[in-house]
């Protein structure tokens, strides 16, 4: 019996995403997204070098993060662990090689906390009509390997400053899942009163903010709290922090959970006087 061609949910307005209207997609993208959205297996697509993400309900359920709303299709502020765990694996897929990696422990959310789940990952290059790799499709499945134990992170008090509401929600939920106490602001002007009202261990701010920049916010924050640790999210990576007159660290966007947790663990181990 013939079955109709699969199609994305009619509620998906692709024109509002980074992919643009569906009728402008190349055939390889239409086919890959149709497969991804109509399979019960967890799947995640990285499309283009700008790293547009499309994922299905099964992937969102596997990862367990409440803010993941399939089908995605916007460039994330924080990379999924399926991309960030092994840059060599992703580079090999961009070079046109399919590969499988079995029994890798990746972070997932369970009962409001981060844990490690052993997963098998399968990467397939997606080629366009000119035989150029235009994207990477990743299929995931739980592995038989036992998940590794996760060391409990020391809690920190953070003020997160991010003007994009979706990115702010994702970062704050991630930090809370890692065990930290988190307050949020949408701008530098909104953040300064918070810094006056209460004490924080870390200011984690986007560099590009409407009005006052993240760098100017950091300067003024240090006047109020000289022991405050400064962590930037920036498209320029550590190029920014190398030229500042005060100590700070920077995560290049899109950053991943492991990078963020590593920076916070490093800060937590330092005495307040030594925190950058």
C-alpha positions as CSV (number, residue, x, y, z in Angstrom):
1,X,0.0,0.0,0.0
2,X,1.4,3.4,-0.9
3,X,1.9,5.9,1.9
4,X,1.8,9.7,1.5
5,X,5.1,11.5,1.6
6,X,6.1,12.5,5.2
7,X,5.9,16.2,5.9
8,X,6.7,18.4,8.9
9,X,3.9,19.4,11.3
10,X,1.8,22.1,9.7
11,X,2.3,24.2,12.9
12,X,6.0,24.6,12.1
13,X,6.4,28.1,10.5
14,X,9.9,27.6,9.0
15,X,9.9,31.1,7.7
16,X,10.5,32.4,11.2
17,X,13.6,30.2,11.7
18,X,17.1,30.5,10.5
19,X,16.3,28.0,7.7
20,X,13.8,30.2,6.1
21,X,10.6,29.1,4.2
22,X,10.5,25.4,3.4
23,X,9.9,26.0,-0.3
24,X,13.3,27.6,-0.6
25,X,15.2,24.6,0.9
26,X,17.4,22.4,-1.3
27,X,16.0,18.8,-1.8
28,X,18.6,17.2,0.5
29,X,17.5,19.4,3.4
30,X,13.8,18.7,2.8
31,X,14.4,15.0,2.7
32,X,16.6,15.0,5.8
33,X,14.2,17.0,7.9
34,X,11.3,14.8,6.8
35,X,13.2,11.7,7.9
36,X,14.3,13.3,11.2
37,X,10.8,14.5,12.1
38,X,9.1,11.2,11.2
39,X,11.3,8.8,13.0
40,X,11.0,7.5,16.6
41,X,14.8,7.5,17.0
42,X,16.5,10.5,18.6
43,X,18.0,12.6,15.7
44,X,19.7,15.9,15.5
45,X,20.7,17.8,12.3
46,X,23.5,20.5,12.1
47,X,22.8,22.4,8.9
48,X,25.5,24.7,7.4
49,X,28.6,26.1,8.9
50,X,26.5,28.5,10.9
51,X,25.3,25.5,12.9
52,X,21.5,25.7,12.5
53,X,20.0,22.9,14.6
54,X,16.9,20.8,13.9
55,X,15.9,18.0,16.2
56,X,12.9,15.7,16.9
57,X,10.8,15.0,19.9
58,X,12.7,11.8,20.6
59,X,16.0,13.8,20.9
60,X,14.4,16.4,23.2
61,X,13.0,13.6,25.4
62,X,16.4,11.9,25.5
63,X,18.3,15.1,26.5
64,X,15.6,16.0,29.0
65,X,16.1,19.8,29.0
66,X,12.7,21.5,29.3
67,X,13.7,24.4,27.1
68,X,14.2,22.2,24.0
69,X,11.3,22.8,21.7
70,X,11.4,20.7,18.5
71,X,12.1,21.3,15.7
72,X,14.7,23.9,16.7
73,X,16.2,25.5,13.5
74,X,17.8,28.4,15.2
75,X,21.5,28.8,15.9
76,X,21.9,27.9,19.6
77,X,23.9,30.0,22.1
78,X,25.1,26.7,23.6
79,X,26.0,23.7,21.5
80,X,24.3,20.3,22.1
81,X,26.7,17.8,23.6
82,X,26.3,15.6,20.5
83,X,28.4,18.2,18.7
84,X,30.7,19.5,21.4
85,X,31.9,16.2,22.9
86,X,34.5,15.5,20.2
87,X,35.5,18.2,17.7
88,X,37.5,15.6,15.7
89,X,34.4,13.5,15.1
90,X,32.5,16.5,13.8
91,X,35.4,17.5,11.6
92,X,35.6,14.0,10.1
93,X,31.9,14.2,9.3
94,X,32.3,17.6,7.6
95,X,35.1,16.0,5.6
96,X,32.5,13.5,4.2
97,X,33.0,10.4,6.4
98,X,30.2,8.6,8.2
99,X,31.2,7.2,11.6
100,X,29.9,5.6,14.8
101,X,31.0,6.2,18.4
102,X,29.8,3.7,21.0
103,X,29.5,4.1,24.7
104,X,30.2,7.8,25.1
105,X,29.0,9.5,28.3
106,X,27.2,12.8,27.5
107,X,25.3,15.1,29.9
108,X,21.5,14.8,30.1
109,X,18.9,16.2,32.5
110,X,17.0,13.9,34.8
111,X,14.8,15.1,37.7
112,X,16.2,18.6,37.5
113,X,19.8,17.7,37.6
114,X,22.6,16.9,35.2
115,X,23.8,13.3,34.9
116,X,25.8,11.3,32.4
117,X,24.2,8.9,30.0
118,X,26.1,6.4,27.9
119,X,25.1,6.9,24.3
120,X,26.0,5.5,20.9
121,X,26.3,8.2,18.3
122,X,26.1,7.8,14.5
123,X,27.1,10.6,12.2
124,X,26.1,10.9,8.5
125,X,27.2,13.7,6.2
126,X,24.3,15.2,4.2
127,X,25.4,16.1,0.7
128,X,23.8,18.7,-1.6
129,X,23.3,18.5,-5.3
130,X,26.9,19.4,-6.0
131,X,28.1,16.5,-3.7
132,X,29.3,19.1,-1.1
133,X,28.7,18.3,2.6
134,X,26.0,20.8,3.6
135,X,25.1,19.3,7.0
136,X,25.5,16.4,9.5
137,X,22.8,14.1,10.7
138,X,23.4,12.5,14.1
139,X,21.3,9.6,15.4
140,X,21.6,8.6,19.1
141,X,20.7,5.6,21.1
142,X,21.3,4.6,24.8
143,X,24.4,2.4,25.0
144,X,24.8,-0.7,27.1
145,X,27.7,0.9,28.9
146,X,27.1,2.1,32.4
147,X,27.0,5.9,32.9
148,X,30.0,7.4,34.7
149,X,29.5,9.0,38.1
150,X,29.3,12.8,38.1
151,X,31.2,14.9,40.6
152,X,28.9,17.3,42.4
153,X,29.6,20.9,41.5
154,X,30.1,23.5,44.2
155,X,27.3,25.9,44.1
156,X,27.9,29.5,43.0
157,X,25.7,32.6,43.0
158,X,25.6,33.9,39.4
159,X,24.1,36.9,37.7
160,X,23.4,36.1,34.0
161,X,22.9,39.0,31.7
162,X,21.5,38.1,28.2
163,X,19.1,40.2,26.1
164,X,17.7,37.2,24.1
165,X,14.9,35.7,26.2
166,X,15.2,32.2,24.9
167,X,19.0,32.1,25.3
168,X,18.7,33.6,28.8
169,X,16.2,30.9,29.8
170,X,18.4,28.1,28.4
171,X,21.5,29.3,30.2
172,X,19.7,29.9,33.5
173,X,18.0,26.5,33.4
174,X,21.4,24.8,32.6
175,X,23.1,26.6,35.5
176,X,20.4,25.7,37.9
177,X,20.5,22.1,36.8
178,X,24.3,22.2,37.5
179,X,23.4,23.1,41.1
180,X,24.1,26.9,41.1
181,X,21.9,29.8,42.3
182,X,21.0,32.0,39.4
183,X,19.5,35.5,38.9
184,X,19.0,37.0,35.5
185,X,18.8,40.4,33.8
186,X,18.1,41.4,30.2
187,X,20.5,44.4,30.1
188,X,23.4,46.1,31.8
189,X,21.1,48.8,33.1
190,X,18.8,46.1,34.7
191,X,21.8,44.2,36.1
192,X,23.5,47.1,38.0
193,X,20.7,47.4,40.6
194,X,20.8,43.6,41.2
195,X,24.6,43.9,41.8
196,X,23.9,46.6,44.4
197,X,21.1,44.7,46.2
198,X,22.9,41.4,46.6
199,X,26.3,39.7,46.3
200,X,27.3,37.3,43.6
201,X,30.3,35.1,42.9
202,X,30.1,35.4,39.1
203,X,28.9,37.8,36.5
204,X,28.2,35.9,33.3
205,X,27.3,38.3,30.6
206,X,27.0,38.5,26.9
207,X,29.4,41.1,25.4
208,X,26.8,42.5,22.9
209,X,23.9,44.0,24.8
210,X,21.5,46.8,24.0
211,X,22.6,50.0,25.6
212,X,25.5,49.4,28.0
213,X,27.8,46.7,26.6
214,X,28.8,43.7,28.7
215,X,32.4,45.0,29.0
216,X,31.1,48.4,30.4
217,X,28.8,46.5,32.7
218,X,31.8,44.4,34.0
219,X,33.8,47.6,34.6
220,X,31.1,49.1,36.7
221,X,30.4,45.8,38.5
222,X,34.0,45.6,39.6
223,X,33.7,49.0,41.2
224,X,30.8,47.7,43.3
225,X,32.3,44.2,43.9
226,X,36.0,43.9,43.4
227,X,36.1,40.2,44.1
228,X,33.5,39.4,41.5
229,X,34.5,36.7,38.9
230,X,33.8,37.8,35.3
231,X,32.8,35.4,32.5
232,X,31.8,36.7,29.1
233,X,29.9,35.0,26.2
234,X,31.4,36.4,23.0
235,X,31.7,35.6,19.4
236,X,35.4,36.6,19.6
237,X,36.5,34.1,22.2
238,X,39.5,35.1,24.3
239,X,40.5,37.8,21.7
240,X,38.4,40.1,23.8
241,X,39.8,39.2,27.3
242,X,43.4,39.5,26.2
243,X,42.9,43.3,25.7
244,X,41.0,44.2,28.8
245,X,42.5,46.1,31.7
246,X,40.9,43.7,34.2
247,X,41.0,39.9,34.6
248,X,38.2,38.0,32.9
249,X,37.5,34.8,31.0
250,X,35.5,34.3,27.9
251,X,33.5,31.5,26.2
252,X,33.2,31.6,22.5
253,X,29.7,31.3,21.2
254,X,28.3,28.8,20.6
255,X,29.8,27.2,23.7
256,X,29.0,23.8,25.2
257,X,27.9,22.6,28.6
258,X,31.3,21.1,29.4
259,X,33.1,24.4,28.8
260,X,30.7,26.3,30.9
261,X,30.9,23.8,33.8
262,X,34.6,23.6,33.6
263,X,34.9,27.4,33.9
264,X,32.6,27.5,36.9
265,X,34.4,24.6,38.6
266,X,37.7,26.5,38.1
267,X,36.1,29.6,39.7
268,X,34.7,27.6,42.6
269,X,38.1,26.3,43.4
270,X,39.7,29.7,43.7
271,X,39.6,31.9,46.8
272,X,37.5,35.0,46.2
273,X,40.6,37.3,46.1
274,X,42.0,35.3,43.2
275,X,38.9,35.0,41.1
276,X,39.3,36.6,37.6
